[in-house]
Amino acid sequence: MIDVTKEQKREHRVIEEALNVLNHVCIRFEKSEEVDPEIIAKTLEFLQIFADKCHHGKEQDLLFPALEMNGVTRKDSIIGRLRREHEIAEKLLWNVERALQDYKGGDTTARKDILQNARAYQELLRQHIDKEDNTLYPLAEKELSEEVKRGLLSAYERFENEVIGEGVHERYHHLIENMKRKVGVK
């Protein structure tokens, strides 16, 4: 039996590591400590490319349509809610990015905007991951045929190579490991 969501679950664990780095940044800001803007920038880059473009992209462009074509309806379904959460997450990251530019420019009040949006993002994404791991992915495993699952696995690989780029996935795994070391997150 093909596990079509195995890689997505693994990606969730890596995204959770990035959320832990972001949490560390927030804790430092809450203590009125300075944070190297590069740590925020690299973590933000990881979340924008790895989580949003790669992980959410595969869901939006491949998994959700496959589920919808196999009878899982869009209106008021978990898929509709998850799509909305992807949009909200993207906006929150954009807000962090904008505030980071102000922070880099010396505006210490921008820490408040980074903190507020980063906290909202973490909360949203942790709940989002829980919904996917415990509701969406079991639904996909149950509803999709082995043939559709095989097709999705091939499509995921093509997506990563064509949309993200060969080797980029691995590069982001290393990037988040480096950020964890820099901030002391295990």
N, CA and C atoms as an extended XYZ file, in Angstrom:
558
Properties=species:S:1:pos:R:3:atomname:S:1:resname:S:1:resid:I:1 pbc="F F F"
N         0.836       -1.187        0.000 N   MET     1
C         0.000        0.000        0.000 CA  MET     1
C         0.879        1.249        0.000 C   MET     1
N         0.577        2.163       -0.891 N   ILE     2
C         1.361        3.386       -1.051 CA  ILE     2
C         0.928        4.416       -0.012 C   ILE     2
N         1.909        5.020        0.669 N   ASP     3
C         1.638        6.099        1.625 CA  ASP     3
C         1.928        7.418        0.923 C   ASP     3
N         0.879        8.038        0.407 N   VAL     4
C         1.029        9.241       -0.411 CA  VAL     4
C         1.319       10.492        0.428 C   VAL     4
N         1.151       10.404        1.738 N   THR     5
C         1.363       11.582        2.586 CA  THR     5
C         2.592       11.452        3.492 C   THR     5
N         3.341       10.393        3.331 N   LYS     6
C         4.519       10.157        4.176 CA  LYS     6
C         5.503       11.327        4.110 C   LYS     6
N         5.804       11.779        2.899 N   GLU     7
C         6.759       12.883        2.735 CA  GLU     7
C         6.198       14.187        3.306 C   GLU     7
N         4.899       14.423        3.142 N   GLN     8
C         4.292       15.636        3.701 CA  GLN     8
C         4.412       15.639        5.224 C   GLN     8
N         4.223       14.479        5.831 N   LYS     9
C         4.358       14.381        7.290 CA  LYS     9
C         5.801       14.672        7.711 C   LYS     9
N         6.754       14.152        6.950 N   ARG    10
C         8.168       14.444        7.244 CA  ARG    10
C         8.450       15.935        7.105 C   ARG    10
N         7.879       16.533        6.058 N   GLU    11
C         8.054       17.975        5.869 CA  GLU    11
C         7.463       18.742        7.044 C   GLU    11
N         6.349       18.269        7.575 N   HIS    12
C         5.752       18.917        8.748 CA  HIS    12
C         6.720       18.935        9.922 C   HIS    12
N         7.443       17.852       10.130 N   ARG    13
C         8.383       17.809       11.248 CA  ARG    13
C         9.484       18.861       11.055 C   ARG    13
N         9.944       19.050        9.838 N   VAL    14
C        10.978       20.051        9.565 CA  VAL    14
C        10.391       21.454        9.730 C   VAL    14
N         9.170       21.660        9.273 N   ILE    15
C         8.507       22.957        9.439 CA  ILE    15
C         8.337       23.258       10.930 C   ILE    15
N         8.000       22.251       11.715 N   GLU    16
C         7.879       22.456       13.165 CA  GLU    16
C         9.214       22.879       13.773 C   GLU    16
N        10.319       22.376       13.239 N   GLU    17
C        11.634       22.808       13.714 CA  GLU    17
C        11.842       24.289       13.419 C   GLU    17
N        11.413       24.729       12.244 N   ALA    18
C        11.513       26.153       11.905 CA  ALA    18
C        10.620       26.981       12.826 C   ALA    18
N         9.455       26.461       13.157 N   LEU    19
C         8.569       27.165       14.092 CA  LEU    19
C         9.217       27.273       15.467 C   LEU    19
N         9.994       26.272       15.859 N   ASN    20
C        10.718       26.337       17.130 CA  ASN    20
C        11.787       27.425       17.098 C   ASN    20
N        12.460       27.577       15.965 N   VAL    21
C        13.435       28.665       15.818 CA  VAL    21
C        12.709       30.002       15.913 C   VAL    21
N        11.598       30.125       15.216 N   LEU    22
C        10.812       31.360       15.251 CA  LEU    22
C        10.324       31.638       16.673 C   LEU    22
N         9.940       30.606       17.394 N   ASN    23
C         9.514       30.769       18.781 CA  ASN    23
C        10.658       31.317       19.631 C   ASN    23
N        11.864       30.816       19.398 N   HIS    24
C        13.033       31.301       20.128 CA  HIS    24
C        13.238       32.798       19.865 C   HIS    24
N        13.078       33.211       18.620 N   VAL    25
C        13.186       34.632       18.267 CA  VAL    25
C        12.142       35.433       19.040 C   VAL    25
N        10.924       34.936       19.077 N   CYS    26
C         9.842       35.631       19.783 CA  CYS    26
C        10.136       35.757       21.276 C   CYS    26
N        10.639       34.696       21.867 N   ILE    27
C        10.977       34.733       23.297 CA  ILE    27
C        12.032       35.800       23.558 C   ILE    27
N        13.026       35.869       22.696 N   ARG    28
C        14.078       36.890       22.860 CA  ARG    28
C        13.494       38.291       22.743 C   ARG    28
N        12.594       38.495       21.792 N   PHE    29
C        11.951       39.803       21.656 CA  PHE    29
C        11.098       40.124       22.883 C   PHE    29
N        10.399       39.118       23.405 N   GLU    30
C         9.566       39.333       24.593 CA  GLU    30
C        10.409       39.728       25.803 C   GLU    30
N        11.662       39.298       25.828 N   LYS    31
C        12.589       39.666       26.901 CA  LYS    31
C        13.326       40.963       26.583 C   LYS    31
N        12.913       41.638       25.499 N   SER    32
C        13.544       42.884       25.026 CA  SER    32
C        14.998       42.683       24.637 C   SER    32
N        15.344       41.483       24.203 N   GLU    33
C        16.693       41.199       23.728 CA  GLU    33
C        16.757       41.421       22.221 C   GLU    33
N        17.938       41.750       21.760 N   GLU    34
C        18.138       41.908       20.324 CA  GLU    34
C        18.295       40.531       19.683 C   GLU    34
N        17.930       40.453       18.419 N   VAL    35
C        18.057       39.217       17.650 CA  VAL    35
C        18.760       39.557       16.346 C   VAL    35
N        19.707       38.728       15.966 N   ASP    36
C        20.386       38.915       14.690 CA  ASP    36
C        19.343       38.848       13.573 C   ASP    36
N        19.170       39.931       12.812 N   PRO    37
C        18.165       39.934       11.745 CA  PRO    37
C        18.369       38.815       10.723 C   PRO    37
N        19.613       38.355       10.586 N   GLU    38
C        19.895       37.289        9.623 CA  GLU    38
C        19.211       35.978       10.024 C   GLU    38
N        19.101       35.732       11.319 N   ILE    39
C        18.404       34.526       11.788 CA  ILE    39
C        16.935       34.596       11.390 C   ILE    39
N        16.335       35.754       11.585 N   ILE    40
C        14.930       35.933       11.201 CA  ILE    40
C        14.793       35.803        9.691 C   ILE    40
N        15.698       36.443        8.957 N   ALA    41
C        15.626       36.428        7.488 CA  ALA    41
C        15.756       35.009        6.940 C   ALA    41
N        16.690       34.235        7.461 N   LYS    42
C        16.891       32.863        6.973 CA  LYS    42
C        15.714       31.957        7.346 C   LYS    42
N        15.187       32.142        8.544 N   THR    43
C        14.022       31.351        8.955 CA  THR    43
C        12.822       31.724        8.106 C   THR    43
N        12.668       33.000        7.846 N   LEU    44
C        11.586       33.480        6.987 CA  LEU    44
C        11.733       32.916        5.573 C   LEU    44
N        12.953       32.931        5.052 N   GLU    45
C        13.208       32.356        3.726 CA  GLU    45
C        12.805       30.880        3.701 C   GLU    45
N        13.192       30.148        4.733 N   PHE    46
C        12.817       28.739        4.820 CA  PHE    46
C        11.299       28.581        4.771 C   PHE    46
N        10.606       29.366        5.580 N   LEU    47
C         9.150       29.239        5.653 CA  LEU    47
C         8.484       29.644        4.343 C   LEU    47
N         9.011       30.670        3.686 N   GLN    48
C         8.417       31.112        2.420 CA  GLN    48
C         8.656       30.107        1.297 C   GLN    48
N         9.850       29.555        1.223 N   ILE    49
C        10.170       28.643        0.120 CA  ILE    49
C         9.790       27.201        0.462 C   ILE    49
N        10.297       26.693        1.575 N   PHE    50
C        10.066       25.285        1.909 CA  PHE    50
C         8.613       25.036        2.309 C   PHE    50
N         8.108       25.815        3.263 N   ALA    51
C         6.743       25.567        3.763 CA  ALA    51
C         5.692       26.053        2.778 C   ALA    51
N         5.807       27.315        2.358 N   ASP    52
C         4.731       27.886        1.540 CA  ASP    52
C         4.806       27.440        0.081 C   ASP    52
N         5.921       27.713       -0.558 N   LYS    53
C         6.013       27.418       -1.992 CA  LYS    53
C         6.071       25.915       -2.273 C   LYS    53
N         6.891       25.198       -1.539 N   CYS    54
C         7.077       23.767       -1.811 CA  CYS    54
C         5.970       22.924       -1.181 C   CYS    54
N         5.888       22.942        0.140 N   HIS    55
C         4.938       22.066        0.834 CA  HIS    55
C         3.490       22.443        0.513 C   HIS    55
N         3.139       23.701        0.748 N   HIS    56
C         1.764       24.126        0.459 CA  HIS    56
C         1.478       24.078       -1.036 C   HIS    56
N         2.480       24.341       -1.850 N   GLY    57
C         2.301       24.274       -3.300 CA  GLY    57
C         1.902       22.881       -3.762 C   GLY    57
N         2.562       21.860       -3.221 N   LYS    58
C         2.206       20.479       -3.584 CA  LYS    58
C         0.779       20.152       -3.149 C   LYS    58
N         0.392       20.664       -1.992 N   GLU    59
C        -0.983       20.421       -1.533 CA  GLU    59
C        -1.988       21.147       -2.424 C   GLU    59
N        -1.749       22.436       -2.630 N   GLN    60
C        -2.692       23.262       -3.401 CA  GLN    60
C        -2.823       22.773       -4.845 C   GLN    60
N        -1.690       22.497       -5.471 N   ASP    61
C        -1.683       22.174       -6.903 CA  ASP    61
C        -1.922       20.696       -7.204 C   ASP    61
N        -1.643       19.821       -6.242 N   LEU    62
C        -1.688       18.386       -6.535 CA  LEU    62
C        -2.623       17.591       -5.619 C   LEU    62
N        -2.381       17.637       -4.319 N   LEU    63
C        -3.157       16.798       -3.403 CA  LEU    63
C        -4.615       17.237       -3.312 C   LEU    63
N        -4.861       18.527       -3.099 N   PHE    64
C        -6.245       18.998       -2.968 CA  PHE    64
C        -7.058       18.698       -4.227 C   PHE    64
N        -6.539       19.026       -5.427 N   PRO    65
C        -7.315       18.692       -6.632 CA  PRO    65
C        -7.568       17.186       -6.780 C   PRO    65
N        -6.585       16.367       -6.410 N   ALA    66
C        -6.782       14.911       -6.501 CA  ALA    66
C        -7.914       14.468       -5.576 C   ALA    66
N        -7.949       15.025       -4.389 N   LEU    67
C        -9.025       14.685       -3.454 CA  LEU    67
C       -10.374       15.165       -3.978 C   LEU    67
N       -10.392       16.374       -4.518 N   GLU    68
C       -11.645       16.925       -5.052 CA  GLU    68
C       -12.144       16.100       -6.235 C   GLU    68
N       -11.231       15.649       -7.085 N   MET    69
C       -11.623       14.815       -8.232 CA  MET    69
C       -12.120       13.440       -7.782 C   MET    69
N       -11.766       13.078       -6.558 N   ASN    70
C       -12.198       11.785       -6.030 CA  ASN    70
C       -13.348       11.922       -5.033 C   ASN    70
N       -14.084       13.032       -5.133 N   GLY    71
C       -15.319       13.165       -4.379 CA  GLY    71
C       -15.276       13.947       -3.090 C   GLY    71
N       -14.117       14.408       -2.664 N   VAL    72
C       -14.061       15.244       -1.468 CA  VAL    72
C       -14.417       16.657       -1.911 C   VAL    72
N       -15.543       17.162       -1.434 N   THR    73
C       -16.033       18.456       -1.913 CA  THR    73
C       -15.243       19.609       -1.325 C   THR    73
N       -15.237       20.704       -2.059 N   ARG    74
C       -14.456       21.866       -1.688 CA  ARG    74
C       -15.205       22.768       -0.708 C   ARG    74
N       -16.479       23.026       -0.981 N   LYS    75
C       -17.235       23.990       -0.186 CA  LYS    75
C       -17.363       23.508        1.264 C   LYS    75
N       -16.926       24.360        2.171 N   ASP    76
C       -17.003       24.082        3.608 CA  ASP    76
C       -16.323       22.776        4.005 C   ASP    76
N       -15.425       22.303        3.186 N   SER    77
C       -14.702       21.075        3.516 CA  SER    77
C       -13.393       21.439        4.195 C   SER    77
N       -12.724       20.426        4.670 N   ILE    78
C       -11.409       20.662        5.251 CA  ILE    78
C       -10.481       21.278        4.212 C   ILE    78
N       -10.635       20.896        2.961 N   ILE    79
C        -9.776       21.447        1.907 CA  ILE    79
C        -9.978       22.951        1.796 C   ILE    79
N       -11.219       23.396        1.826 N   GLY    80
C       -11.496       24.833        1.773 CA  GLY    80
C       -10.879       25.568        2.952 C   GLY    80
N       -10.990       25.003        4.131 N   ARG    81
C       -10.407       25.634        5.326 CA  ARG    81
C        -8.884       25.679        5.225 C   ARG    81
N        -8.291       24.587        4.754 N   LEU    82
C        -6.832       24.553        4.645 CA  LEU    82
C        -6.331       25.534        3.593 C   LEU    82
N        -7.061       25.673        2.498 N   ARG    83
C        -6.686       26.665        1.477 CA  ARG    83
C        -6.692       28.070        2.076 C   ARG    83
N        -7.730       28.386        2.850 N   ARG    84
C        -7.800       29.710        3.486 CA  ARG    84
C        -6.640       29.901        4.458 C   ARG    84
N        -6.312       28.862        5.197 N   GLU    85
C        -5.189       28.961        6.133 CA  GLU    85
C        -3.869       29.174        5.399 C   GLU    85
N        -3.690       28.560        4.245 N   HIS    86
C        -2.485       28.801        3.441 CA  HIS    86
C        -2.393       30.278        3.080 C   HIS    86
N        -3.515       30.875        2.692 N   GLU    87
C        -3.541       32.296        2.326 CA  GLU    87
C        -3.207       33.180        3.522 C   GLU    87
N        -3.791       32.879        4.670 N   ILE    88
C        -3.518       33.661        5.881 CA  ILE    88
C        -2.051       33.529        6.268 C   ILE    88
N        -1.515       32.324        6.206 N   ALA    89
C        -0.107       32.093        6.549 CA  ALA    89
C         0.811       32.914        5.652 C   ALA    89
N         0.495       32.943        4.370 N   GLU    90
C         1.304       33.718        3.425 CA  GLU    90
C         1.289       35.203        3.783 C   GLU    90
N         0.125       35.723        4.159 N   LYS    91
C         0.017       37.139        4.549 CA  LYS    91
C         0.798       37.426        5.828 C   LYS    91
N         0.726       36.516        6.784 N   LEU    92
C         1.472       36.711        8.026 CA  LEU    92
C         2.975       36.732        7.763 C   LEU    92
N         3.456       35.851        6.892 N   LEU    93
C         4.881       35.861        6.544 CA  LEU    93
C         5.266       37.152        5.846 C   LEU    93
N         4.381       37.646        4.992 N   TRP    94
C         4.644       38.916        4.313 CA  TRP    94
C         4.751       40.034        5.349 C   TRP    94
N         3.893       40.018        6.360 N   ASN    95
C         3.947       41.032        7.418 CA  ASN    95
C         5.251       40.946        8.204 C   ASN    95
N         5.705       39.732        8.479 N   VAL    96
C         6.984       39.560        9.175 CA  VAL    96
C         8.112       40.104        8.305 C   VAL    96
N         8.067       39.797        7.025 N   GLU    97
C         9.115       40.268        6.111 CA  GLU    97
C         9.165       41.798        6.069 C   GLU    97
N         8.014       42.416        5.982 N   ARG    98
C         7.955       43.884        5.952 CA  ARG    98
C         8.510       44.470        7.252 C   ARG    98
N         8.106       43.918        8.392 N   ALA    99
C         8.588       44.405        9.682 CA  ALA    99
C        10.086       44.146        9.843 C   ALA    99
N        10.567       43.039        9.296 N   LEU   100
C        11.994       42.729        9.365 CA  LEU   100
C        12.815       43.796        8.646 C   LEU   100
N        12.330       44.264        7.521 N   GLN   101
C        13.044       45.322        6.792 CA  GLN   101
C        13.157       46.580        7.651 C   GLN   101
N        12.079       46.912        8.357 N   ASP   102
C        12.109       48.066        9.263 CA  ASP   102
C        13.088       47.822       10.411 C   ASP   102
N        13.084       46.610       10.946 N   TYR   103
C        13.983       46.249       12.041 CA  TYR   103
C        15.438       46.346       11.591 C   TYR   103
N        15.714       45.843       10.391 N   LYS   104
C        17.073       45.936        9.841 CA  LYS   104
C        17.493       47.387        9.660 C   LYS   104
N        16.515       48.244        9.382 N   GLY   105
C        16.793       49.664        9.202 CA  GLY   105
C        16.948       50.420       10.510 C   GLY   105
N        16.877       49.712       11.633 N   GLY   106
C        17.103       50.342       12.923 CA  GLY   106
C        15.839       50.679       13.699 C   GLY   106
N        14.692       50.374       13.164 N   ASP   107
C        13.430       50.657       13.842 CA  ASP   107
C        13.149       49.547       14.859 C   ASP   107
N        13.481       49.817       16.119 N   THR   108
C        13.299       48.794       17.151 CA  THR   108
C        11.826       48.536       17.461 C   THR   108
N        10.948       49.461       17.107 N   THR   109
C         9.512       49.226       17.329 CA  THR   109
C         8.978       48.149       16.382 C   THR   109
N         9.718       47.858       15.326 N   ALA   110
C         9.300       46.815       14.379 CA  ALA   110
C         9.322       45.435       15.037 C   ALA   110
N        10.052       45.319       16.152 N   ARG   111
C        10.066       44.041       16.875 CA  ARG   111
C         8.655       43.625       17.266 C   ARG   111
N         7.845       44.610       17.640 N   LYS   112
C         6.461       44.322       18.043 CA  LYS   112
C         5.684       43.699       16.881 C   LYS   112
N         5.865       44.240       15.672 N   ASP   113
C         5.172       43.698       14.498 CA  ASP   113
C         5.692       42.306       14.142 C   ASP   113
N         7.003       42.132       14.238 N   ILE   114
C         7.574       40.805       13.980 CA  ILE   114
C         6.988       39.815       14.978 C   ILE   114
N         7.012       40.186       16.250 N   LEU   115
C         6.525       39.314       17.318 CA  LEU   115
C         5.050       38.960       17.125 C   LEU   115
N         4.230       39.964       16.883 N   GLN   116
C         2.784       39.744       16.737 CA  GLN   116
C         2.480       38.812       15.561 C   GLN   116
N         3.074       39.081       14.420 N   ASN   117
C         2.807       38.265       13.231 CA  ASN   117
C         3.455       36.891       13.319 C   ASN   117
N         4.638       36.816       13.906 N   ALA   118
C         5.312       35.522       14.061 CA  ALA   118
C         4.541       34.625       15.027 C   ALA   118
N         4.031       35.192       16.105 N   ARG   119
C         3.227       34.405       17.052 CA  ARG   119
C         1.948       33.903       16.380 C   ARG   119
N         1.276       34.787       15.641 N   ALA   120
C         0.044       34.391       14.945 CA  ALA   120
C         0.341       33.296       13.923 C   ALA   120
N         1.457       33.434       13.218 N   TYR   121
C         1.855       32.434       12.222 CA  TYR   121
C         2.112       31.081       12.884 C   TYR   121
N         2.871       31.096       13.985 N   GLN   122
C         3.173       29.841       14.683 CA  GLN   122
C         1.902       29.141       15.136 C   GLN   122
N         1.004       29.895       15.739 N   GLU   123
C        -0.245       29.310       16.232 CA  GLU   123
C        -1.057       28.728       15.074 C   GLU   123
N        -1.187       29.505       14.004 N   LEU   124
C        -1.939       29.044       12.838 CA  LEU   124
C        -1.316       27.773       12.263 C   LEU   124
N        -0.001       27.792       12.063 N   LEU   125
C         0.637       26.653       11.408 CA  LEU   125
C         0.633       25.392       12.270 C   LEU   125
N         0.786       25.533       13.564 N   ARG   126
C         0.738       24.343       14.424 CA  ARG   126
C        -0.655       23.703       14.372 C   ARG   126
N        -1.695       24.521       14.390 N   GLN   127
C        -3.061       23.991       14.273 CA  GLN   127
C        -3.293       23.399       12.882 C   GLN   127
N        -2.769       24.083       11.881 N   HIS   128
C        -2.897       23.654       10.490 CA  HIS   128
C        -2.242       22.277       10.288 C   HIS   128
N        -1.047       22.130       10.797 N   ILE   129
C        -0.326       20.859       10.694 CA  ILE   129
C        -1.115       19.747       11.379 C   ILE   129
N        -1.677       20.050       12.534 N   ASP   130
C        -2.476       19.058       13.251 CA  ASP   130
C        -3.679       18.613       12.414 C   ASP   130
N        -4.354       19.564       11.771 N   LYS   131
C        -5.506       19.224       10.915 CA  LYS   131
C        -5.079       18.334        9.753 C   LYS   131
N        -3.949       18.674        9.158 N   GLU   132
C        -3.495       17.871        8.023 CA  GLU   132
C        -3.070       16.477        8.468 C   GLU   132
N        -2.265       16.403        9.518 N   ASP   133
C        -1.771       15.102        9.982 CA  ASP   133
C        -2.899       14.186       10.457 C   ASP   133
N        -3.891       14.758       11.118 N   ASN   134
C        -4.909       13.935       11.771 CA  ASN   134
C        -6.239       13.846       11.040 C   ASN   134
N        -6.459       14.713       10.046 N   THR   135
C        -7.726       14.666        9.313 CA  THR   135
C        -7.507       14.519        7.809 C   THR   135
N        -6.767       15.459        7.209 N   LEU   136
C        -6.608       15.451        5.753 CA  LEU   136
C        -5.829       14.230        5.259 C   LEU   136
N        -4.682       13.972        5.853 N   TYR   137
C        -3.843       12.892        5.345 CA  TYR   137
C        -4.492       11.514        5.510 C   TYR   137
N        -5.119       11.225        6.657 N   PRO   138
C        -5.844        9.945        6.727 CA  PRO   138
C        -6.975        9.868        5.691 C   PRO   138
N        -7.624       10.999        5.425 N   LEU   139
C        -8.668       11.043        4.403 CA  LEU   139
C        -8.080       10.711        3.032 C   LEU   139
N        -6.926       11.296        2.730 N   ALA   140
C        -6.267       11.036        1.443 CA  ALA   140
C        -5.889        9.562        1.317 C   ALA   140
N        -5.349        9.003        2.380 N   GLU   141
C        -4.951        7.594        2.341 CA  GLU   141
C        -6.163        6.692        2.114 C   GLU   141
N        -7.294        7.072        2.675 N   LYS   142
C        -8.510        6.264        2.559 CA  LYS   142
C        -9.191        6.442        1.202 C   LYS   142
N        -9.273        7.685        0.721 N   GLU   143
C       -10.092        7.991       -0.454 CA  GLU   143
C        -9.388        7.795       -1.793 C   GLU   143
N        -8.069        7.928       -1.816 N   LEU   144
C        -7.361        7.869       -3.092 CA  LEU   144
C        -6.963        6.437       -3.441 C   LEU   144
N        -7.143        6.096       -4.706 N   SER   145
C        -6.756        4.764       -5.177 CA  SER   145
C        -5.233        4.662       -5.247 C   SER   145
N        -4.747        3.445       -5.313 N   GLU   146
C        -3.302        3.225       -5.433 CA  GLU   146
C        -2.768        3.880       -6.708 C   GLU   146
N        -3.543        3.833       -7.773 N   GLU   147
C        -3.129        4.444       -9.039 CA  GLU   147
C        -2.986        5.960       -8.890 C   GLU   147
N        -3.943        6.592       -8.249 N   VAL   148
C        -3.882        8.042       -8.031 CA  VAL   148
C        -2.699        8.374       -7.122 C   VAL   148
N        -2.485        7.575       -6.104 N   LYS   149
C        -1.356        7.800       -5.194 CA  LYS   149
C        -0.022        7.713       -5.932 C   LYS   149
N         0.119        6.716       -6.802 N   ARG   150
C         1.356        6.591       -7.596 CA  ARG   150
C         1.559        7.838       -8.447 C   ARG   150
N         0.490        8.289       -9.076 N   GLY   151
C         0.565        9.495       -9.896 CA  GLY   151
C         0.948       10.716       -9.083 C   GLY   151
N         0.402       10.821       -7.875 N   LEU   152
C         0.740       11.948       -7.003 CA  LEU   152
C         2.205       11.923       -6.597 C   LEU   152
N         2.713       10.759       -6.254 N   LEU   153
C         4.123       10.671       -5.864 CA  LEU   153
C         5.032       11.132       -6.999 C   LEU   153
N         4.712       10.745       -8.219 N   SER   154
C         5.494       11.200       -9.382 CA  SER   154
C         5.335       12.701       -9.572 C   SER   154
N         4.117       13.186       -9.401 N   ALA   155
C         3.854       14.621       -9.564 CA  ALA   155
C         4.572       15.436       -8.491 C   ALA   155
N         4.640       14.924       -7.265 N   TYR   156
C         5.367       15.620       -6.194 CA  TYR   156
C         6.835       15.789       -6.579 C   TYR   156
N         7.427       14.720       -7.103 N   GLU   157
C         8.838       14.768       -7.486 CA  GLU   157
C         9.062       15.771       -8.618 C   GLU   157
N         8.186       15.734       -9.627 N   ARG   158
C         8.290       16.701      -10.731 CA  ARG   158
C         8.128       18.125      -10.213 C   ARG   158
N         7.166       18.330       -9.325 N   PHE   159
C         6.906       19.656       -8.757 CA  PHE   159
C         8.165       20.192       -8.087 C   PHE   159
N         8.768       19.364       -7.253 N   GLU   160
C         9.976       19.814       -6.554 CA  GLU   160
C        11.091       20.160       -7.524 C   GLU   160
N        11.288       19.350       -8.549 N   ASN   161
C        12.364       19.608       -9.504 CA  ASN   161
C        12.076       20.796      -10.406 C   ASN   161
N        10.832       20.938      -10.865 N   GLU   162
C        10.493       21.986      -11.827 CA  GLU   162
C        10.134       23.314      -11.170 C   GLU   162
N         9.390       23.272      -10.088 N   VAL   163
C         8.917       24.508       -9.464 CA  VAL   163
C         9.909       25.022       -8.430 C   VAL   163
N        10.461       24.142       -7.657 N   ILE   164
C        11.373       24.533       -6.589 CA  ILE   164
C        12.827       24.477       -7.060 C   ILE   164
N        13.172       23.426       -7.764 N   GLY   165
C        14.537       23.260       -8.249 CA  GLY   165
C        15.193       22.061       -7.601 C   GLY   165
N        16.000       21.390       -8.377 N   GLU   166
C        16.675       20.190       -7.893 CA  GLU   166
C        17.626       20.541       -6.752 C   GLU   166
N        17.548       19.786       -5.675 N   GLY   167
C        18.438       19.979       -4.535 CA  GLY   167
C        18.024       21.066       -3.565 C   GLY   167
N        17.021       21.855       -3.904 N   VAL   168
C        16.604       22.968       -3.047 CA  VAL   168
C        15.997       22.445       -1.744 C   VAL   168
N        15.228       21.391       -1.852 N   HIS   169
C        14.591       20.785       -0.677 CA  HIS   169
C        15.651       20.451        0.370 C   HIS   169
N        16.704       19.792       -0.046 N   GLU   170
C        17.779       19.390        0.858 CA  GLU   170
C        18.510       20.609        1.418 C   GLU   170
N        18.701       21.615        0.565 N   ARG   171
C        19.377       22.839        1.016 CA  ARG   171
C        18.613       23.482        2.166 C   ARG   171
N        17.292       23.458        2.088 N   TYR   172
C        16.490       24.058        3.154 CA  TYR   172
C        16.487       23.213        4.421 C   TYR   172
N        16.631       21.914        4.291 N   HIS   173
C        16.798       21.072        5.485 CA  HIS   173
C        18.070       21.503        6.224 C   HIS   173
N        19.148       21.715        5.473 N   HIS   174
C        20.416       22.137        6.072 CA  HIS   174
C        20.303       23.541        6.658 C   HIS   174
N        19.613       24.424        5.973 N   LEU   175
C        19.467       25.802        6.448 CA  LEU   175
C        18.794       25.825        7.817 C   LEU   175
N        17.711       25.076        7.970 N   ILE   176
C        17.004       25.121        9.252 CA  ILE   176
C        17.823       24.452       10.347 C   ILE   176
N        18.592       23.433       10.003 N   GLU   177
C        19.489       22.819       10.998 CA  GLU   177
C        20.517       23.842       11.474 C   GLU   177
N        21.042       24.631       10.554 N   ASN   178
C        22.006       25.672       10.892 CA  ASN   178
C        21.371       26.739       11.785 C   ASN   178
N        20.137       27.148       11.478 N   MET   179
C        19.446       28.152       12.291 CA  MET   179
C        19.178       27.604       13.695 C   MET   179
N        18.840       26.335       13.788 N   LYS   180
C        18.617       25.719       15.103 CA  LYS   180
C        19.892       25.786       15.942 C   LYS   180
N        21.023       25.484       15.324 N   ARG   181
C        22.300       25.544       16.042 CA  ARG   181
C        22.597       26.969       16.492 C   ARG   181
N        22.339       27.933       15.613 N   LYS   182
C        22.647       29.328       15.945 CA  LYS   182
C        21.852       29.842       17.135 C   LYS   182
N        20.616       29.387       17.269 N   VAL   183
C        19.789       29.891       18.376 CA  VAL   183
C        19.728       28.926       19.557 C   VAL   183
N        20.345       27.755       19.421 N   GLY   184
C        20.379       26.801       20.520 CA  GLY   184
C        19.114       25.984       20.681 C   GLY   184
N        18.398       25.760       19.584 N   VAL   185
C        17.194       24.926       19.616 CA  VAL   185
C        17.599       23.500       19.291 C   VAL   185
N        17.108       22.553       20.076 N   LYS   186
C        17.451       21.145       19.838 CA  LYS   186
C        16.425       20.473       18.980 C   LYS   186
